[in-house]
């Protein structure tokens, strides 16, 4: 089965491998979207802090990694809101998005104010951290502590079982 497209061969095996990769990326994005939509950012940040705590045995600063993850999660939402606001502003100024080239034009018109917003908000964040006396490599206390309950242990057990099952199935395919 060969289909010729502009002197290139269509290979079914490569097509199916690409389809599997795209499906995996779609699954990953769907699961992360469900996690972000159903869980508050404070809970995600505190769970990352708890999950990264074993890194302290390797002399790694888990608090710094947790801070980076928390700031990233917080700013992803703000970043997309700003993109949407800038896009609507360009449309309200009369820029049409009928064809592909007009969409590219809108994209390039959004880039400059978007970088301005990113640098301004990161500068505000640095100023706020300095004002509150945030210091790197200092032990911190936490207002809320995560405590594992029986239902959490059951959920972790089921997840580990399914992960092991998927790994075994994957190894049997090869």
N, C-alpha and C positions, 0 to 999 in steps of 0.2 A: 504494500500500500504506500504509494509515493504520490505526493502532490507537489508540484513545482510552483513556487512563488518567487518570481524575480531571481532566478538562478539559485535559489536556496531549496534544500530538500526539507520536507516535513517529516519528522521522525516521530512515530507514535510513542516510543518509549520516553523520549525527552518531553513530549507534550504531557504525558501522564505524570512524570516526575514533577514538572512545573505545576501541574494542577494540584498535586498533593501538597507542594510547598505553599501555594496560594491558599489552600484549604486550611493548613496549619496556622498560617498568619491570620486568617479570618477567625479561626477558633480562639487564638490568643487575644486578638483585639476584642472579641465578643466577651470573653471571660473577664478581661481587665475592665471593660466598660461596665459590666454588671457589678464588679467589685466597687468601682468608683461611684456608681450611681446609688448603690444600696448601703454604702458605709460612709460615715462621716470622716472627714480628713484627720481629725484628732485621733479617732480610733485606728485608722491606718497607720498614722505616725507612731502611736504608742505600741502597736503590734510589731512594727518594724524594729523599734527599740528593743522589745523583748526578744524577737527572733535573732537580732544581731548581738545580743549579750554574750553568747559563747565565744565571740571573736576576741573578747578581752583576755582569754587564756592564751591567745596567740600574740598578745601585746599590741593588738590593733585597737584604735580608738573607735569604738562602735557609736559613740555619741556624735562624732563628726560625720560619720556616714549617715546616721539617722537624720541629722540636721539637713544634709544635702538632699536626701530623699524627701523629707517633709517639705522643704522649700520648692522642690521640683513639682511635687504633687499639687501644692497650693497654686503655683504659677501656671500650670498647664491650663487650668480652668480660666484664669484671668487672661491668659494669652489668647485663647480662643474667643473669649468675649470681645477682646480688643480687635481681633481680626474681623469679627462680624460687624462691629461698630464702624470700622474703617471701610469695609465693603459697602455697607448701607450708605455711608457718607458719600462715597464715589458714585453710587447709583443715584442718590438724590441730587447730585451736582449735574446730572444729565448724561453720565457715562452709561452706555448701553452694553449689555452682555449677550448680544444675540449670537455672535459667532465666536470661533475659537480665538481669533486675533484680538478681539475686544476683551475677552477674558484675560488674555495674557497682558494686555495693556493695563487692566485694572490691577492685576497681580503686581506689576512693577510700580504702579502708583501707590500701592499699599505698603511696599517694602520699606521705604524711607521713614514714614511716620511710625511704622511698627518697630523698627530698630530704635527710634527715638524713645518710644514708650518703654521698651525693654531696658535701655540704659538708665532712663529716669527712674523706673520702678526699682531696679537693682540698687541704684544710688540711695533711694529712700530706705530700702531695706537695710543697707549697710549703716546708714545714719541711725535708724531705729535700734539696731543691735548694739551699736556703740553707746547710744544714750542709755539703754537698759543695762549696760555693764556686762554684756555677753563676752565671755573669754573662752578661748579654745583650750582643750585638755584640762578641764576642771570638772571634778565629779559633781553631778547634779542630782537633785532629788526630784521626784515625780509626784504630782498631785494625785493622779489615778494609777493604781497598780493593777496589772492584768493578772487575774487568778483563773487557772484552768479548772473547769468543772467536769463532771462526769460526761455531759453531752459533748464537750469539747474533745475529750479523750476518745469517745466513740466515733466522732467525725474524723479525727486524725487517723484512727485505725482503719476506717473505711477508705479514706483517701489513700493511705499507704497500700492497702490491699489492691485497690484499683490501679494504682501506679505500678505495683509489682506485676499485676495481671497484664497491663499494656506492654511492659518491658518484655515479659515472657512471650507474648504474642508476636512482638516485633522481632525477637530473636529467632522464633520459629519460622518467620517468613524468610529469613536469610538462610 
